[in-house]
Amino acid sequence: EKSWVRIVTGQTPTNIAVIKYWGKRDENLILPINDSISVTLDPNHLCTTTTVAVSPAFDKDRMWLNGKEISLAGDRFQNCLREIRKRATDVEEEEKGIKIAKKDWENLHVHIASYNNFPTAAGLASSAAGLACLVFSLARLMNVKEDQGQLSAIARQGSGSACRSLYGGFVKWIMGKSEDGSDSFAVQVTDEKHWDDLVILIAVVSSQQKETSSTSGMRESVETSLLLKHRAQEIVPKRILQMEEAIKNKDFPSFARLTCADSNQFHATCLDTTPPIFYMNDTSHKIISIVEKWNRAETTPQVAYTFDAGPNAVLIARDRKAATQLLQRMLYYFPPGADADLNSFVVGDKSILQ
Ligand code: PMV
């Protein structure tokens, strides 16, 4: 039999939550205990590029991350692969002599090569970009006809936050009510052109892998934190509505207030967990103080901060002028040098999936 290879490459940016997802009600299907909202970054700065290939010559599914082979045995990869394979359709590439019928996909294996252009597992939501990109690229490879919303529900089963990376701009992950997760998917709130004054700057405090994975951190918080329960039931539903309003109206003062408060409450629930989880460090706390003092000294807030499950600061400036001032302040308080507290900055504008 004549051998062939069909190859598809996809690129997916990471996303940063401004109303955080923390806590699952179903660990296997990855169903959250509250809605969340994020902003998708510019793919030029923080993204995953994934090339997927299929060939009758491949004898098993294999994956490489940043050039190193990793196991695909975990449930999350398997769930995504299974859900995409189920929806595969006929593919024909005449000039290459490729003809794959729907039923052939069951017996064909894929090779996956994925690269992050930013530190993996350091609180820069690498799993979000990675799993979203995997699902997006495999769906293209297998000619899956599902829309972005349905693909987001599949990506969700790889990593919760991944479902929000299938859209650009501001994105909401609706928690859903069903037991099977069919109504737990992402929708776009506003597209990437809507609020293009915003400039996002990431202060890389540490590119080390985090100590507590988000999976075990969430599990411990759900099991032990009363604050998390209160947050999910009483606080987040109202905040989601206010955040959607702030985004639609480009109301930066409200946006900044909600973003900072939600980040701080998420880290408070981590502290309220037994044993307590610390994702931020002294440098993170110093950044919060600097931004808080600056915002208070101005007539209106200039910058919002938010931290995920790691010490790196995501700083969202209201415009380019504020971003320039922010960078100047950061370089003043954290002078670059041999044992600097801050390693580097990554600048990203919000943008669209390519
Ligand atoms: O999807 P995960 O398991 O990487 O969890 C992400 C959790 C946070 O980044 C802390 C919050 C969020 O909504 O992205």
Residues whose N, C-alpha, C, O or C-beta is under 5 A from the ligand:
A	BS01	PMV	A17 I19 K20 Y21 S36 S127 S159 G160 S161 A162 S214 T215 D308 A309
